[in-house]
Structures are given as C-alpha cells and as structure tokens.
Amino acid sequence: MSELHVLWINGGLGCDGDSVALTAATQPSIEEIVLGGLPGLPRIAMHWPMLSYDNGADFMAWWHRADRGELNPFVLVVEGSVADETNKAEGYWTGFGTDPNTGQPITASEWLTRLAPKAWAVLAAGTCAAYGGIHAMAGNPTGAMGVPDFLGWEWKSKAGIPIVCVPGCPVQPDNLSETLLHLLMQYGSPEPALPLDESLRPKWLFGTTVHDGCDRASYFEQDEFADQHGSSRCLVKLGCWGQVVQCNVPKRGWINGVGGCPNVGGICIGCTMPGFPDKFQPFMEPPAGGGRTTHLSGSVIRVLRSIRTR
C-alpha cells in the first residue's frame, strides 16, 4: 500500500486553535497516527505547519507537488474559513505560500480550487472551515464561508467521499483525531464509509445534544436553574443552548475525559452548529422566548431542535 499524505492548510481565516487542540488529543493521539502506532493504519506522511521541521519553500514543495499531480494519494485538511477573494478590487484576504512564478501569495481559496479535485478526501477541521464560523458573521467584509459552501454541499472527492466536517470552536481534540483516524483507515481497506449527518458531521459524534450528556441535566428535570454563574444547577436560564445543539463535549470531556463547557460552568453557545455565531446570539442571555423549562413538552423541544439544525 502506498504512503498516504496528509496536507494540512491553515492559511484560511482562523486562529490555529484547531491545530493547537489536536496536540491535546489522546484517543488517539496525533503521535499514534503519525508514527503508525495503530493496527491497520496505512503509512502516513503528515505535512502540517504545527508539526513539520520544514519551512518556507521546503515545506511548500509538497503542496506544489500535489498541485502537479505528483503526490497521490493525499488527504486535504482545511483549517480556517475560506474568504471570497473576488469581492474586492485588489489585494488578498489570505495567503499560504507564494507562487514561484509571480512571487505573490497563493490564497486559501486558490489552493482549495487546485487541490480538492485531486484529493482522495477533504476534511474541514473546526467550525470556521466547516461553516464559516466567526469570520462569516454578518457584516464581515471577507465574505468568509466554510468548505462545503465553497465546494458545494453535494461535492465528493475523486474517491467518492463527501466533505467531512468536524466542527467546534475550537474542535474537541479527540473528535478530530478520531475522525481523521477513521478516514485514514478507509484508505486501502474494507472499512465502511463514515456515516455523516445533514451537516456533514460524523453521526456517532454529533448525533446527540449537549443536554443529553450534560452533568446538569437532572437539575433541568427538577426545574432547578442557576441564576448566577458559579452554581452547579442547570444553566439554561443563563443562556445555555444545550438542548438544541448537537455536540458530545459534556459527555466526552475535553482532555482525558475532563472538562467540557457546561461541566465546568460555561454555557453552550452553539459552536458546533451551522450558523454559529449569528444564530445563537446574544450570548449570556436567556434564549428568545424567555428560556426553555420543563414546562415545554418534548414535541416543542424537537421543533426547536429542527429549526436550529437547518
């Protein structure tokens, strides 16, 4: 089996928070993936700014090889949202390396246009790459968007694989490493395709709500709500969106099962959802309608959930 390259572009609009998060993954760790420490994993060559010893032209040489069709197969990982480089008279919003012929920066959107058709698979890491995130807020001049908006939600790679989105702001470390592992295990093996939901997220990670796995859920059922931060009770009346947001962080924790937003007193602000942050603002205030309490029936909750996941 030939070596499988992973090309990681963080030249979009982002903060590198998803790269930083991946260094904290333990199930599996990025070291186990890169060093081949897992049975059945193909040989991996990782070209990731966070990890690489190469820099400058030596690092970018892998990207130019992929563009020329000399690097096959490869997985393209995108971190950061994709700016609309056509919405201005001059200049550029993003840059990742330079064009050796012109000396000008190559934009993230141009790399995506060049490499996506040649990639074995495309993975959008973090909410910015998945759905636009912070940079896609109303009024942002960049015209930022997620990879599915740029390539098309029905887009598939040359291997027939849809765009795989692992959202989070930043992404939960193990969610990203586990999804990357599943994707890599598909190469050259009978592993089944990743089951994705309508937002292109792995179903087994995003099939339940924050509320389903929240340590505070029992307080909700008893109508015991926090009226200030620092309380151990349900945070819904402080603005928590946990009942409608699909995310496994409260159940999985953040690192080694420890942490997770509501577990440590933070409200859920919907960062794994399409439309974040605009659809979930204002933060730190009860959701429109005075908040969700146990007086709302299950059918009403399901309607609210369907609205927020569209």
Buried (B, 14 or more C-beta within 10 A) or exposed (E): EEEBBBBBBBBBBBBBBBBEBBEBBBBBBBEBBBEEEEEEBBEBEBBBBBBEEEEEEEBBBBBBBBBEEEBBBBBBBBBBBBBBBEEEEEEBBBBBBBEEEEEEBBBBBBBBEBBBEBBBBBBBBBBBBBBBBBBBEEEBEBBBBBBBBBBEEEBEBEEEBBBBBBBBBBBBBBBBBBBBBBBBBBBEEEEEEBEBBEBBBBEBBBEBBBBBBBEBBEBBEEEBBBEEEEBEBBBBBBBBBBBBBBBBBBBBBBBEEEBBBBBEBBBBBBBBBBBBBEEBBEBEEBBEEEBBEEEBEEEEBEEBBEEBBE
